[in-house]
Amino acid sequence: VCGKQVWAPTYCVVSCGGASLDVIKQYIENQNTPPSERAVKTSRALSQKKD
């Protein structure tokens, strides 16, 4: 603990395994969506990608 700060400044680096930017954006947008609704959105998005 430095002074009155509990956490030191930091950053995060994440690998997404080659996922497209659209897939990553959809993932982020769906984080606040209830699970059942999220599953429907994901299923629809995946079915559109196959066309």
C-alpha distance matrix in Angstrom:
0.0 3.8 6.4 7.2 6.2 5.3 7.2 8.2 11.9 14.2 17.9 20.3 23.6 26.2 29.8 32.5 35.2 37.7 37.8 39.3 37.4 39.5 38.4 34.7 35.3 37.2 34.4 31.9 34.4 35.2 31.7 32.4 36.0 37.1 37.8 41.6 41.9 39.5 41.8 44.8 43.3 42.3 45.7 47.5 45.4 46.2 49.8 50.0 48.6 51.4 54.1
3.8 0.0 3.8 6.1 5.6 7.0 8.3 8.0 11.1 14.1 17.8 20.8 24.1 27.0 30.6 33.4 36.2 38.4 38.6 39.8 37.8 40.0 39.2 35.4 35.8 38.0 35.5 32.7 35.2 36.4 33.0 33.8 37.4 38.9 39.7 43.5 43.5 41.1 43.6 46.4 44.6 43.7 47.3 48.7 46.5 47.4 51.1 51.0 49.5 52.5 55.1
6.4 3.8 0.0 3.8 5.6 8.2 10.4 10.6 13.2 16.6 20.3 23.4 26.8 29.7 33.4 36.0 39.0 41.1 41.0 42.0 39.7 41.8 41.2 37.4 37.4 39.6 37.3 34.3 36.5 37.7 34.4 34.7 38.5 39.9 41.1 44.8 44.7 42.5 45.2 47.9 46.1 45.4 49.1 50.4 48.2 49.4 53.0 52.9 51.5 54.6 57.1
7.2 6.1 3.8 0.0 3.8 6.5 9.4 10.7 13.1 16.4 19.9 22.8 26.4 29.1 32.8 35.1 38.3 40.4 39.9 40.9 38.5 40.3 39.6 35.9 35.7 37.6 35.4 32.3 34.2 35.3 31.9 32.0 35.7 37.1 38.5 42.2 42.0 40.0 42.8 45.5 43.7 43.3 46.9 48.2 46.2 47.6 51.1 51.0 49.9 53.0 55.4
6.2 5.6 5.6 3.8 0.0 3.8 5.7 7.1 9.5 12.7 16.2 19.0 22.6 25.3 29.0 31.3 34.5 36.6 36.2 37.2 34.9 36.7 36.0 32.3 32.2 34.2 31.9 28.9 31.0 32.2 28.8 29.1 32.9 34.4 35.6 39.3 39.1 36.9 39.7 42.4 40.5 40.0 43.6 44.9 42.8 44.1 47.6 47.5 46.3 49.4 51.9
5.3 7.0 8.2 6.5 3.8 0.0 3.8 6.8 9.8 12.1 15.4 17.7 21.3 23.7 27.3 29.6 32.7 35.0 34.6 36.0 33.9 35.7 34.6 30.9 31.2 32.9 30.2 27.5 29.8 30.5 27.0 27.5 31.1 32.3 33.3 37.0 37.1 35.0 37.5 40.4 38.8 38.0 41.6 43.1 41.2 42.2 45.8 46.0 44.7 47.7 50.3
7.2 8.3 10.4 9.4 5.7 3.8 0.0 3.8 6.5 8.4 11.7 14.0 17.6 20.0 23.7 26.1 29.2 31.4 31.2 32.5 30.5 32.5 31.4 27.7 28.1 30.1 27.4 24.7 27.3 28.2 24.8 25.7 29.4 30.8 31.5 35.3 35.3 32.9 35.3 38.2 36.4 35.5 39.0 40.6 38.4 39.3 43.0 43.1 41.6 44.6 47.2
8.2 8.0 10.6 10.7 7.1 6.8 3.8 0.0 3.8 6.2 9.9 12.9 16.2 19.2 22.8 25.6 28.5 30.5 30.6 31.9 29.8 32.2 31.4 27.6 28.2 30.5 28.0 25.3 28.1 29.4 26.2 27.5 31.1 32.8 33.5 37.2 37.0 34.3 36.7 39.5 37.5 36.4 40.0 41.4 38.9 39.8 43.5 43.3 41.7 44.7 47.2
11.9 11.1 13.2 13.1 9.5 9.8 6.5 3.8 0.0 3.8 7.2 10.7 14.0 17.1 20.8 23.4 26.5 28.2 28.2 29.1 26.9 29.3 28.9 25.1 25.4 28.0 25.9 23.0 25.7 27.4 24.6 25.9 29.5 31.7 32.4 36.1 35.5 32.7 35.3 37.9 35.6 34.5 38.1 39.3 36.7 37.7 41.4 40.9 39.2 42.3 44.7
14.2 14.1 16.6 16.4 12.7 12.1 8.4 6.2 3.8 0.0 3.8 7.1 10.3 13.5 17.1 19.9 22.8 24.6 24.8 26.0 24.0 26.6 25.9 22.1 22.9 25.5 23.2 20.7 23.7 25.3 22.6 24.4 27.8 30.0 30.3 34.0 33.5 30.5 32.8 35.5 33.2 31.8 35.4 36.6 33.9 34.7 38.4 38.1 36.2 39.2 41.7
17.9 17.8 20.3 19.9 16.2 15.4 11.7 9.9 7.2 3.8 0.0 3.8 6.9 10.1 13.7 16.4 19.4 21.0 21.2 22.2 20.3 23.0 22.4 18.6 19.6 22.3 20.2 17.8 21.0 22.7 20.3 22.5 25.7 28.1 28.3 31.8 31.2 28.0 30.2 32.7 30.3 28.8 32.3 33.5 30.6 31.3 35.1 34.6 32.6 35.6 38.1
20.3 20.8 23.4 22.8 19.0 17.7 14.0 12.9 10.7 7.1 3.8 0.0 3.8 6.5 10.2 12.8 15.8 17.7 17.9 19.3 17.7 20.4 19.4 15.7 17.1 19.7 17.3 15.4 18.9 20.3 18.0 20.6 23.5 25.8 25.6 29.1 28.6 25.2 27.1 29.8 27.4 25.7 29.1 30.4 27.6 28.0 31.8 31.5 29.5 32.3 34.9
23.6 24.1 26.8 26.4 22.6 21.3 17.6 16.2 14.0 10.3 6.9 3.8 0.0 3.8 7.0 10.1 12.7 14.5 15.2 16.7 15.6 18.7 17.7 14.3 16.3 18.9 16.7 15.5 19.1 20.5 18.8 21.8 24.3 26.7 26.1 29.4 28.8 25.2 26.8 29.3 26.9 24.8 28.0 29.3 26.2 26.4 30.1 29.8 27.4 30.1 32.7
26.2 27.0 29.7 29.1 25.3 23.7 20.0 19.2 17.1 13.5 10.1 6.5 3.8 0.0 3.8 6.5 9.4 11.4 11.9 13.9 13.3 16.1 14.6 11.4 14.0 16.2 13.8 13.3 17.1 18.0 16.6 20.0 22.1 24.2 23.3 26.4 25.9 22.3 23.5 26.1 23.8 21.4 24.5 26.0 23.0 22.8 26.6 26.5 24.0 26.6 29.4
29.8 30.6 33.4 32.8 29.0 27.3 23.7 22.8 20.8 17.1 13.7 10.2 7.0 3.8 0.0 3.8 5.8 8.0 9.2 11.7 12.1 15.0 13.2 10.8 14.1 16.0 13.8 14.3 17.9 18.7 17.8 21.5 23.0 25.1 23.7 26.5 26.1 22.3 23.0 25.5 23.2 20.4 23.2 24.7 21.5 20.9 24.6 24.6 21.8 24.0 26.9
32.5 33.4 36.0 35.1 31.3 29.6 26.1 25.6 23.4 19.9 16.4 12.8 10.1 6.5 3.8 0.0 3.8 5.7 5.7 8.6 9.5 11.9 9.8 7.9 11.5 13.0 11.0 12.2 15.6 16.1 15.9 19.6 20.7 22.7 21.2 23.7 23.1 19.3 19.8 22.1 19.8 16.9 19.6 21.0 17.8 17.1 20.8 20.8 18.0 20.3 23.3
35.2 36.2 39.0 38.3 34.5 32.7 29.2 28.5 26.5 22.8 19.4 15.8 12.7 9.4 5.8 3.8 0.0 3.8 5.7 9.2 11.3 13.6 11.3 10.6 14.4 15.4 13.7 15.5 18.7 18.8 18.9 22.7 23.3 25.1 23.2 25.3 24.9 21.2 21.0 23.3 21.2 18.0 20.0 21.6 18.5 17.1 20.5 20.7 17.6 19.3 22.4
37.7 38.4 41.1 40.4 36.6 35.0 31.4 30.5 28.2 24.6 21.0 17.7 14.5 11.4 8.0 5.7 3.8 0.0 3.8 6.4 9.1 11.5 10.0 10.0 13.4 14.7 13.9 15.9 18.6 19.2 19.9 23.5 24.0 26.1 24.4 26.2 25.4 21.7 21.6 23.3 20.9 17.8 19.7 20.7 17.3 16.0 19.3 18.9 15.5 17.4 20.1
37.8 38.6 41.0 39.9 36.2 34.6 31.2 30.6 28.2 24.8 21.2 17.9 15.2 11.9 9.2 5.7 5.7 3.8 0.0 3.8 6.6 8.2 6.2 6.8 10.2 11.0 10.5 12.8 15.2 15.7 16.8 20.3 20.5 22.8 21.2 22.8 21.8 18.1 18.3 19.7 17.2 14.3 16.4 17.2 13.7 12.9 16.3 15.8 12.7 15.1 17.8
39.3 39.8 42.0 40.9 37.2 36.0 32.5 31.9 29.1 26.0 22.2 19.3 16.7 13.9 11.7 8.6 9.2 6.4 3.8 0.0 3.8 5.3 5.3 6.5 8.7 10.0 10.8 12.7 14.4 15.6 17.3 20.5 20.6 23.3 22.1 23.5 21.9 18.5 19.0 19.8 16.8 14.5 16.7 16.6 12.9 12.8 15.8 14.5 11.6 14.5 16.5
37.4 37.8 39.7 38.5 34.9 33.9 30.5 29.8 26.9 24.0 20.3 17.7 15.6 13.3 12.1 9.5 11.3 9.1 6.6 3.8 0.0 3.8 5.5 5.1 6.1 8.6 9.8 10.6 12.2 14.2 15.8 18.7 19.3 22.3 21.8 23.5 21.5 18.2 19.4 20.1 16.7 15.1 17.8 17.4 13.7 14.6 17.6 15.9 13.7 17.1 18.7
39.5 40.0 41.8 40.3 36.7 35.7 32.5 32.2 29.3 26.6 23.0 20.4 18.7 16.1 15.0 11.9 13.6 11.5 8.2 5.3 3.8 0.0 3.8 5.5 5.1 6.2 8.6 10.0 10.5 12.2 14.6 17.2 17.1 20.1 19.7 20.9 18.6 15.6 16.8 17.0 13.5 12.2 14.8 14.0 10.3 11.8 14.6 12.7 11.1 14.7 16.1
38.4 39.2 41.2 39.6 36.0 34.6 31.4 31.4 28.9 25.9 22.4 19.4 17.7 14.6 13.2 9.8 11.3 10.0 6.2 5.3 5.5 3.8 0.0 3.8 5.5 5.1 6.2 8.7 9.9 10.6 12.7 15.7 15.5 18.1 17.1 18.4 16.7 13.3 14.1 14.9 11.8 9.7 12.5 12.6 9.0 9.8 13.2 12.3 10.4 13.8 15.9
34.7 35.4 37.4 35.9 32.3 30.9 27.7 27.6 25.1 22.1 18.6 15.7 14.3 11.4 10.8 7.9 10.6 10.0 6.8 6.5 5.1 5.5 3.8 0.0 3.8 5.4 5.0 6.3 8.6 9.9 11.1 14.3 15.0 17.8 17.2 19.2 17.6 14.1 15.5 16.9 13.8 11.9 15.2 15.6 12.3 13.2 16.8 16.0 14.2 17.5 19.7
35.3 35.8 37.4 35.7 32.2 31.2 28.1 28.2 25.4 22.9 19.6 17.1 16.3 14.0 14.1 11.5 14.4 13.4 10.2 8.7 6.1 5.1 5.5 3.8 0.0 3.8 5.4 5.2 6.1 8.6 10.3 12.8 13.5 16.9 17.0 18.9 16.6 13.5 15.7 16.5 13.0 12.2 15.6 15.3 12.2 14.1 17.3 16.0 15.0 18.6 20.3
37.2 38.0 39.6 37.6 34.2 32.9 30.1 30.5 28.0 25.5 22.3 19.7 18.9 16.2 16.0 13.0 15.4 14.7 11.0 10.0 8.6 6.2 5.1 5.4 3.8 0.0 3.8 5.5 5.1 6.1 8.8 11.2 11.0 14.0 13.9 15.4 13.1 10.0 12.0 12.7 9.2 8.5 12.1 11.8 9.1 11.3 14.4 13.5 13.0 16.6 18.3
34.4 35.5 37.3 35.4 31.9 30.2 27.4 28.0 25.9 23.2 20.2 17.3 16.7 13.8 13.8 11.0 13.7 13.9 10.5 10.8 9.8 8.6 6.2 5.0 5.4 3.8 0.0 3.8 5.5 5.3 6.6 9.9 10.1 12.8 12.2 14.4 12.9 9.4 11.3 13.0 10.3 8.8 12.5 13.4 11.0 12.3 15.8 15.7 15.0 18.1 20.4
31.9 32.7 34.3 32.3 28.9 27.5 24.7 25.3 23.0 20.7 17.8 15.4 15.5 13.3 14.3 12.2 15.5 15.9 12.8 12.7 10.6 10.0 8.7 6.3 5.2 5.5 3.8 0.0 3.8 5.5 5.5 8.4 9.9 13.2 13.5 16.1 14.4 11.3 14.0 15.6 12.7 12.1 15.9 16.4 14.1 15.9 19.2 18.8 18.2 21.5 23.6
34.4 35.2 36.5 34.2 31.0 29.8 27.3 28.1 25.7 23.7 21.0 18.9 19.1 17.1 17.9 15.6 18.7 18.6 15.2 14.4 12.2 10.5 9.9 8.6 6.1 5.1 5.5 3.8 0.0 3.8 5.6 7.0 7.9 11.6 12.7 14.7 12.3 9.8 13.0 13.9 10.8 11.3 15.0 14.9 13.0 15.6 18.4 17.7 17.8 21.3 22.9
35.2 36.4 37.7 35.3 32.2 30.5 28.2 29.4 27.4 25.3 22.7 20.3 20.5 18.0 18.7 16.1 18.8 19.2 15.7 15.6 14.2 12.2 10.6 9.9 8.6 6.1 5.3 5.5 3.8 0.0 3.8 5.5 5.1 8.3 8.9 11.1 9.0 6.2 9.5 10.9 8.5 8.9 12.5 13.1 11.9 14.2 17.0 17.0 17.4 20.5 22.4
31.7 33.0 34.4 31.9 28.8 27.0 24.8 26.2 24.6 22.6 20.3 18.0 18.8 16.6 17.8 15.9 18.9 19.9 16.8 17.3 15.8 14.6 12.7 11.1 10.3 8.8 6.6 5.5 5.6 3.8 0.0 3.8 5.6 8.2 9.0 12.1 11.0 8.3 11.5 13.6 11.8 11.8 15.4 16.5 15.3 17.1 20.2 20.5 20.5 23.5 25.7
32.4 33.8 34.7 32.0 29.1 27.5 25.7 27.5 25.9 24.4 22.5 20.6 21.8 20.0 21.5 19.6 22.7 23.5 20.3 20.5 18.7 17.2 15.7 14.3 12.8 11.2 9.9 8.4 7.0 5.5 3.8 0.0 3.8 6.6 9.0 11.8 10.3 9.0 12.6 14.2 12.7 13.7 17.0 17.7 17.1 19.4 22.0 22.2 22.8 25.8 27.7
36.0 37.4 38.5 35.7 32.9 31.1 29.4 31.1 29.5 27.8 25.7 23.5 24.3 22.1 23.0 20.7 23.3 24.0 20.5 20.6 19.3 17.1 15.5 15.0 13.5 11.0 10.1 9.9 7.9 5.1 5.6 3.8 0.0 3.8 6.3 8.4 6.5 5.8 9.5 10.7 9.6 11.2 14.1 14.8 14.8 17.1 19.4 19.9 21.0 23.7 25.4
37.1 38.9 39.9 37.1 34.4 32.3 30.8 32.8 31.7 30.0 28.1 25.8 26.7 24.2 25.1 22.7 25.1 26.1 22.8 23.3 22.3 20.1 18.1 17.8 16.9 14.0 12.8 13.2 11.6 8.3 8.2 6.6 3.8 0.0 3.8 5.8 5.5 6.1 8.8 10.3 10.7 12.1 14.3 15.6 16.4 18.2 20.2 21.3 22.6 24.8 26.8
37.8 39.7 41.1 38.5 35.6 33.3 31.5 33.5 32.4 30.3 28.3 25.6 26.1 23.3 23.7 21.2 23.2 24.4 21.2 22.1 21.8 19.7 17.1 17.2 17.0 13.9 12.2 13.5 12.7 8.9 9.0 9.0 6.3 3.8 0.0 3.8 5.5 4.9 6.2 8.8 9.9 10.3 12.1 14.3 15.1 16.2 18.3 20.0 20.9 22.8 25.1
41.6 43.5 44.8 42.2 39.3 37.0 35.3 37.2 36.1 34.0 31.8 29.1 29.4 26.4 26.5 23.7 25.3 26.2 22.8 23.5 23.5 20.9 18.4 19.2 18.9 15.4 14.4 16.1 14.7 11.1 12.1 11.8 8.4 5.8 3.8 0.0 3.8 5.4 5.2 6.6 8.9 10.0 10.8 12.7 14.5 15.6 16.9 18.8 20.4 21.9 23.9
41.9 43.5 44.7 42.0 39.1 37.1 35.3 37.0 35.5 33.5 31.2 28.6 28.8 25.9 26.1 23.1 24.9 25.4 21.8 21.9 21.5 18.6 16.7 17.6 16.6 13.1 12.9 14.4 12.3 9.0 11.0 10.3 6.5 5.5 5.5 3.8 0.0 3.8 5.4 5.2 6.4 8.7 10.0 10.8 12.4 14.4 15.6 16.9 18.7 20.6 22.3
39.5 41.1 42.5 40.0 36.9 35.0 32.9 34.3 32.7 30.5 28.0 25.2 25.2 22.3 22.3 19.3 21.2 21.7 18.1 18.5 18.2 15.6 13.3 14.1 13.5 10.0 9.4 11.3 9.8 6.2 8.3 9.0 5.8 6.1 4.9 5.4 3.8 0.0 3.8 5.5 5.1 6.1 8.5 9.9 10.5 12.2 14.2 15.5 16.6 18.8 20.8
41.8 43.6 45.2 42.8 39.7 37.5 35.3 36.7 35.3 32.8 30.2 27.1 26.8 23.5 23.0 19.8 21.0 21.6 18.3 19.0 19.4 16.8 14.1 15.5 15.7 12.0 11.3 14.0 13.0 9.5 11.5 12.6 9.5 8.8 6.2 5.2 5.4 3.8 0.0 3.8 5.5 5.1 6.0 8.6 9.8 10.5 12.2 14.3 15.4 16.9 19.2
44.8 46.4 47.9 45.5 42.4 40.4 38.2 39.5 37.9 35.5 32.7 29.8 29.3 26.1 25.5 22.1 23.3 23.3 19.7 19.8 20.1 17.0 14.9 16.9 16.5 12.7 13.0 15.6 13.9 10.9 13.6 14.2 10.7 10.3 8.8 6.6 5.2 5.5 3.8 0.0 3.8 5.5 5.1 6.2 8.6 10.0 10.7 12.4 14.4 15.9 17.5
43.3 44.6 46.1 43.7 40.5 38.8 36.4 37.5 35.6 33.2 30.3 27.4 26.9 23.8 23.2 19.8 21.2 20.9 17.2 16.8 16.7 13.5 11.8 13.8 13.0 9.2 10.3 12.7 10.8 8.5 11.8 12.7 9.6 10.7 9.9 8.9 6.4 5.1 5.5 3.8 0.0 3.8 5.5 5.2 6.1 8.6 10.0 10.7 12.5 14.7 16.2
42.3 43.7 45.4 43.3 40.0 38.0 35.5 36.4 34.5 31.8 28.8 25.7 24.8 21.4 20.4 16.9 18.0 17.8 14.3 14.5 15.1 12.2 9.7 11.9 12.2 8.5 8.8 12.1 11.3 8.9 11.8 13.7 11.2 12.1 10.3 10.0 8.7 6.1 5.1 5.5 3.8 0.0 3.8 5.4 5.1 6.1 8.6 9.9 10.7 12.7 15.0
45.7 47.3 49.1 46.9 43.6 41.6 39.0 40.0 38.1 35.4 32.3 29.1 28.0 24.5 23.2 19.6 20.0 19.7 16.4 16.7 17.8 14.8 12.5 15.2 15.6 12.1 12.5 15.9 15.0 12.5 15.4 17.0 14.1 14.3 12.1 10.8 10.0 8.5 6.0 5.1 5.5 3.8 0.0 3.8 5.5 5.2 6.2 8.7 10.1 11.1 13.3
47.5 48.7 50.4 48.2 44.9 43.1 40.6 41.4 39.3 36.6 33.5 30.4 29.3 26.0 24.7 21.0 21.6 20.7 17.2 16.6 17.4 14.0 12.6 15.6 15.3 11.8 13.4 16.4 14.9 13.1 16.5 17.7 14.8 15.6 14.3 12.7 10.8 9.9 8.6 6.2 5.2 5.4 3.8 0.0 3.8 5.5 5.2 6.3 8.8 10.3 11.5
45.4 46.5 48.2 46.2 42.8 41.2 38.4 38.9 36.7 33.9 30.6 27.6 26.2 23.0 21.5 17.8 18.5 17.3 13.7 12.9 13.7 10.3 9.0 12.3 12.2 9.1 11.0 14.1 13.0 11.9 15.3 17.1 14.8 16.4 15.1 14.5 12.4 10.5 9.8 8.6 6.1 5.1 5.5 3.8 0.0 3.8 5.5 5.2 6.4 9.1 10.6
46.2 47.4 49.4 47.6 44.1 42.2 39.3 39.8 37.7 34.7 31.3 28.0 26.4 22.8 20.9 17.1 17.1 16.0 12.9 12.8 14.6 11.8 9.8 13.2 14.1 11.3 12.3 15.9 15.6 14.2 17.1 19.4 17.1 18.2 16.2 15.6 14.4 12.2 10.5 10.0 8.6 6.1 5.2 5.5 3.8 0.0 3.8 5.4 5.1 6.7 9.3
49.8 51.1 53.0 51.1 47.6 45.8 43.0 43.5 41.4 38.4 35.1 31.8 30.1 26.6 24.6 20.8 20.5 19.3 16.3 15.8 17.6 14.6 13.2 16.8 17.3 14.4 15.8 19.2 18.4 17.0 20.2 22.0 19.4 20.2 18.3 16.9 15.6 14.2 12.2 10.7 10.0 8.6 6.2 5.2 5.5 3.8 0.0 3.8 5.5 5.4 7.2
50.0 51.0 52.9 51.0 47.5 46.0 43.1 43.3 40.9 38.1 34.6 31.5 29.8 26.5 24.6 20.8 20.7 18.9 15.8 14.5 15.9 12.7 12.3 16.0 16.0 13.5 15.7 18.8 17.7 17.0 20.5 22.2 19.9 21.3 20.0 18.8 16.9 15.5 14.3 12.4 10.7 9.9 8.7 6.3 5.2 5.4 3.8 0.0 3.8 5.5 5.6
48.6 49.5 51.5 49.9 46.3 44.7 41.6 41.7 39.2 36.2 32.6 29.5 27.4 24.0 21.8 18.0 17.6 15.5 12.7 11.6 13.7 11.1 10.4 14.2 15.0 13.0 15.0 18.2 17.8 17.4 20.5 22.8 21.0 22.6 20.9 20.4 18.7 16.6 15.4 14.4 12.5 10.7 10.1 8.8 6.4 5.1 5.5 3.8 0.0 3.8 5.6
51.4 52.5 54.6 53.0 49.4 47.7 44.6 44.7 42.3 39.2 35.6 32.3 30.1 26.6 24.0 20.3 19.3 17.4 15.1 14.5 17.1 14.7 13.8 17.5 18.6 16.6 18.1 21.5 21.3 20.5 23.5 25.8 23.7 24.8 22.8 21.9 20.6 18.8 16.9 15.9 14.7 12.7 11.1 10.3 9.1 6.7 5.4 5.5 3.8 0.0 3.8
54.1 55.1 57.1 55.4 51.9 50.3 47.2 47.2 44.7 41.7 38.1 34.9 32.7 29.4 26.9 23.3 22.4 20.1 17.8 16.5 18.7 16.1 15.9 19.7 20.3 18.3 20.4 23.6 22.9 22.4 25.7 27.7 25.4 26.8 25.1 23.9 22.3 20.8 19.2 17.5 16.2 15.0 13.3 11.5 10.6 9.3 7.2 5.6 5.6 3.8 0.0
